[in-house]
Amino acid sequence: MRQDNNIARRCERAVVTAYRELRHIGSDDLSAFQACTALYRIHHPEASINEARRLVAEWIDCHVVRKNEASPLH
């Protein structure tokens, strides 16, 4: 069980990192999201496309969107 948690955390970190890097180099939001969904499904082919989209969206929302909303604008 603990190993599954570690694997899930690494996967989450990889997806969020890929999204941030794609956005940083100029990819639009949808393209970055689709690439990250594909990345997730490469490593988890058992996941449906809807499951992959939901997880990737949750991770991006949690680690990117909400983090940006919490940062004060200068």
MIDOSE-1310 file (N, C-alpha, C; in nm, 2 decimals, decimal comma, always signed):
residues 74
mrqd	+0,08/-0,12/+0,00/+0,00/+0,00/+0,00/+0,09/+0,13/+0,00; +0,19/+0,13/+0,08/+0,28/+0,25/+0,09/+0,35/+0,27/-0,04; +0,39/+0,16/-0,11/+0,46/+0,17/-0,24/+0,36/+0,23/-0,34; +0,23/+0,19/-0,34/+0,14/+0,24/-0,43/+0,12/+0,39/-0,41
nnia	+0,12/+0,44/-0,29/+0,12/+0,58/-0,26/+0,24/+0,66/-0,32; +0,36/+0,60/-0,30/+0,48/+0,66/-0,35/+0,47/+0,67/-0,50; +0,43/+0,56/-0,57/+0,41/+0,56/-0,71/+0,31/+0,67/-0,76; +0,20/+0,68/-0,69/+0,10/+0,78/-0,72/+0,16/+0,92/-0,71
rrce	+0,23/+0,94/-0,60/+0,29/+1,07/-0,58/+0,39/+1,11/-0,69; +0,47/+1,01/-0,73/+0,57/+1,04/-0,84/+0,50/+1,07/-0,97; +0,39/+1,00/-0,99/+0,31/+1,02/-1,12/+0,25/+1,16/-1,11; +0,19/+1,19/-1,00/+0,13/+1,33/-0,99/+0,24/+1,44/-1,01
ravv	+0,35/+1,42/-0,95/+0,46/+1,52/-0,96/+0,51/+1,53/-1,11; +0,52/+1,41/-1,17/+0,56/+1,41/-1,31/+0,46/+1,49/-1,40; +0,33/+1,46/-1,38/+0,23/+1,53/-1,46/+0,23/+1,68/-1,44; +0,24/+1,72/-1,31/+0,24/+1,86/-1,28/+0,36/+1,93/-1,34
tayr	+0,47/+1,87/-1,32/+0,60/+1,92/-1,38/+0,59/+1,94/-1,53; +0,54/+1,83/-1,60/+0,53/+1,84/-1,74/+0,44/+1,95/-1,78; +0,32/+1,97/-1,71/+0,23/+2,08/-1,74/+0,30/+2,21/-1,73; +0,36/+2,23/-1,62/+0,43/+2,36/-1,59/+0,53/+2,39/-1,70
elrh	+0,61/+2,29/-1,73/+0,72/+2,31/-1,83/+0,66/+2,34/-1,97; +0,55/+2,27/-2,01/+0,49/+2,29/-2,14/+0,43/+2,44/-2,14; +0,37/+2,48/-2,04/+0,31/+2,61/-2,03/+0,43/+2,72/-2,04; +0,53/+2,69/-1,97/+0,65/+2,78/-1,96/+0,71/+2,80/-2,10
igsd	+0,71/+2,70/-2,18/+0,77/+2,72/-2,32/+0,67/+2,76/-2,42; +0,54/+2,79/-2,38/+0,45/+2,86/-2,47/+0,33/+2,77/-2,51; +0,32/+2,65/-2,47/+0,21/+2,57/-2,51/+0,08/+2,62/-2,44; -0,03/+2,62/-2,52/-0,15/+2,67/-2,46/-0,21/+2,57/-2,36
dlsa	-0,30/+2,61/-2,28/-0,35/+2,53/-2,17/-0,41/+2,39/-2,22; -0,49/+2,39/-2,32/-0,55/+2,27/-2,37/-0,44/+2,17/-2,43; -0,34/+2,22/-2,50/-0,24/+2,14/-2,55/-0,16/+2,07/-2,44; -0,12/+2,15/-2,34/-0,05/+2,10/-2,22/-0,13/+2,00/-2,15
fqac	-0,26/+2,03/-2,13/-0,35/+1,93/-2,06/-0,36/+1,80/-2,14; -0,37/+1,81/-2,27/-0,38/+1,69/-2,35/-0,25/+1,61/-2,34; -0,14/+1,67/-2,35/-0,01/+1,61/-2,34/+0,00/+1,54/-2,21; -0,04/+1,60/-2,10/-0,03/+1,54/-1,97/-0,12/+1,42/-1,95
taly	-0,24/+1,43/-2,01/-0,33/+1,32/-2,01/-0,27/+1,20/-2,08; -0,21/+1,23/-2,20/-0,14/+1,12/-2,27/-0,03/+1,06/-2,19; +0,05/+1,15/-2,12/+0,16/+1,10/-2,04/+0,10/+1,01/-1,93; +0,00/+1,05/-1,87/-0,06/+0,96/-1,76/-0,11/+0,83/-1,82
rihh	-0,17/+0,83/-1,93/-0,22/+0,71/-1,99/-0,11/+0,62/-2,04; +0,00/+0,67/-2,08/+0,12/+0,59/-2,12/+0,16/+0,50/-2,00; +0,16/+0,56/-1,88/+0,20/+0,49/-1,76/+0,09/+0,41/-1,70; -0,03/+0,45/-1,73/-0,15/+0,38/-1,67/-0,25/+0,35/-1,79
peas	-0,21/+0,25/-1,87/-0,30/+0,22/-1,98/-0,44/+0,16/-1,94; -0,44/+0,12/-1,82/-0,57/+0,06/-1,77/-0,67/+0,17/-1,74; -0,63/+0,29/-1,73/-0,72/+0,41/-1,69/-0,80/+0,45/-1,82; -0,92/+0,48/-1,80/-1,00/+0,53/-1,91/-0,96/+0,67/-1,94
inea	-0,99/+0,72/-2,06/-0,96/+0,86/-2,09/-1,03/+0,96/-1,99; -1,15/+0,92/-1,95/-1,22/+1,01/-1,86/-1,15/+1,01/-1,72; -1,11/+0,90/-1,68/-1,04/+0,89/-1,55/-0,91/+0,97/-1,55; -0,83/+0,95/-1,66/-0,71/+1,03/-1,68/-0,73/+1,18/-1,68
rrlv	-0,83/+1,22/-1,76/-0,86/+1,36/-1,76/-0,90/+1,42/-1,63; -0,98/+1,34/-1,55/-1,02/+1,39/-1,42/-0,90/+1,40/-1,33; -0,82/+1,30/-1,32/-0,70/+1,31/-1,23/-0,61/+1,42/-1,27; -0,58/+1,43/-1,40/-0,49/+1,54/-1,44/-0,55/+1,67/-1,41
aewi	-0,67/+1,69/-1,44/-0,74/+1,82/-1,41/-0,73/+1,85/-1,26; -0,76/+1,75/-1,17/-0,75/+1,77/-1,03/-0,61/+1,81/-0,99; -0,51/+1,74/-1,04/-0,37/+1,77/-1,00/-0,33/+1,91/-1,05; -0,36/+1,95/-1,17/-0,33/+2,08/-1,22/-0,40/+2,19/-1,14
dchv	-0,53/+2,16/-1,11/-0,60/+2,26/-1,03/-0,54/+2,28/-0,89; -0,50/+2,17/-0,83/-0,45/+2,17/-0,70/-0,31/+2,24/-0,69; -0,22/+2,20/-0,78/-0,08/+2,24/-0,78/-0,05/+2,37/-0,86; -0,13/+2,40/-0,96/-0,10/+2,51/-1,04/-0,20/+2,62/-1,03
vrkn	-0,33/+2,59/-1,05/-0,43/+2,70/-1,05/-0,45/+2,76/-0,91; -0,47/+2,67/-0,81/-0,49/+2,72/-0,68/-0,37/+2,79/-0,62; -0,25/+2,74/-0,66/-0,13/+2,80/-0,61/-0,12/+2,94/-0,67; -0,15/+2,95/-0,80/-0,14/+3,09/-0,86/-0,25/+3,18/-0,80
easp	-0,36/+3,13/-0,77/-0,47/+3,22/-0,71/-0,43/+3,26/-0,57; -0,35/+3,18/-0,50/-0,31/+3,22/-0,36/-0,19/+3,32/-0,36; -0,12/+3,33/-0,47/-0,01/+3,42/-0,48/-0,06/+3,56/-0,50; -0,01/+3,65/-0,42/-0,05/+3,79/-0,44/+0,01/+3,85/-0,57
lh	-0,07/+3,93/-0,63/-0,03/+4,00/-0,75/+0,05/+4,12/-0,72; +0,16/+4,14/-0,78/+0,24/+4,26/-0,76/+0,24/+4,35/-0,88
